Amino acid sequence: MIKEGDIAPDFELEEPQGHRVKISDFRGKNVVLYFYPKDLSSGCTKEAQAFRDNYKTLKRLNSEVIGVSNDSKEMHKKFIAKEHLPFILLSDPDKEVSKMYEVYKEKSLYGRKFMGIERSTFLIDKNGVIRKIWRKVKVQGHIEDVIKAIKNL
């Protein structure tokens, strides 16, 4: 079980342009690693907009934002273009990283059970240590909690 205080598991995934990105590439910066269910869905759009609208503040706090979903690189391109997202979105189509971070879970919607990403955020410090984990994230007020946690590092 991943917990606060652990070294963040390293991984390598592709961003929409095909560049390989490793979480360890960001040592020396804080990383807000967030997992979300679906590009262009209403809740995920609101979450991405909150990170976008506060991106300059996060950058001033020496932090980078990385979003991960199981969507394709093509869907990420559409999402980035439509919402003018200034941060990295990574595609995890095989769900390896989602499983590694224990966010790929059984979910239920209108009585129907299915597997998918549970909205979660991991705050990783400049040394690669997980300092804060939010699971079952509610979008409303989440960005404020993230910024407060970074300021408290």
N, C-alpha and C positions, 0 to 999 in steps of 0.2 A: 504494500500500500504506500503510495507516494504521500509524503507529509511535509509540513513546513520544517525547514532545517536540513532537508535532503539536498544533495547536489541535483540540479535539474537533469533528467535524462537527456543525453544529446541525441540528435536526430538530424537527418538531412532530407529535405523535400524540395520540390520545384515550385518556383513562383511562376506567374503567368507567362513571362517572357522565356521561360525554360532554364533560367539560372538556378543552380543548386544552392540552397541556403541551409546552413547549419546553425543551430542555436548557439553553439560555442563560438561562432564568428562574432558574437556580440559581447564577449567578455570585455569588461571595462565600462559597460553601460548597463543600466537596469533594463529588463525586458518585461513588457506586459504581454504575456502569451495568452491569447484568448481563443477558445474553441467555441464554435457556433454551429447551429444545425444546417442552415441553408441560405445560400446567396439569394438576395432580392426578396426574401420573405419579410413580412412587416417587422417582427421583433428583431431580426438580425440586421435589418436596415437601420432601425432606430439605434441599435447598439453601435454599429459601424459609424453612424453619423455622430454619436456622442464622442467616440474616439477621434474622429476627424475634426470635430469642432474644438476639441481640447488638445489637438496634436502639438501645437506650438508650446503650450504649457508643459506637456509631457517631455518635449525635446529640451526645454530649458531645465528640466529636472534630470537631464542626462538619461532619458528613457526612450526606448524604441518600442513600437507596437507591432505585434505580429499576430495576424488572425489565421486560424486553421479551420478548414471544414473538409468534408469528403467530396465537395464539388470539384468539377473539372477545372483545368487552367482556363478554358474558354469561358466558363461561367464566371470565374474570378475576373477575367478581363472585362466582361460586361458590367459586373458589379462595381469594379473600380472606376470605370468610365462613367457610369450613370451617377454614382454618388461622389465622384471626385475624391477618392480615397488616397491620401498621401503616404499610407503605410503599406507594408508587405502583407499579402494574402498568400498562404501556401495551400497547395492541394494535397490531400491525404486520401486518394481514392481507394487504397488498399486497407485503410483504417488502422495501419500499424502504429502510427503516432497517437492516434485517438485512444487506442487500446493501451499503449505504453503509459499514457497519462491518466488512464482509468476514467475516461469521459464517454466512451462508447458503451451505452447501456440500454437496457430495455426501458422503453417509454410507453406511455399510454395516452391516447387522445380519443375522446368520445367513445371510450370503452374498447378501443382497438389497441392491441399491443404490437409494438414493433421495435426494432433496434435503431438507435440513432445517437447523435451527440447530445449530451447533457451540457447546456450552456455553462461554461466554466472559465475562470481566469486564474492564471498563475503569475505572481509577481516574483521575478527572478532578479536577484541583486547583481552587481557588477562582477562578483566573484563566482557567479553561477549557482548560488544557493537560493532555493525556493524560500521566500520570506513570508508569503501570504498566499492562501488558496481560497478562492470563492467557488463554491459549487452551487448548482441550481440557481444561477444568477438571475435576478430580476433586473431588467434593464434600467428602470427608473431609479435614479440615484447611484447607480453603480460607478459611473465615472468619478463622481465625487469621492466615493470610498477608495477607489484606486489611487487618485491623486493624494489623498490624505495619507494612505499607507506608504507611498513613495516618499513623501515629505518626512515621515517618521523613521525612515531607514537610517 
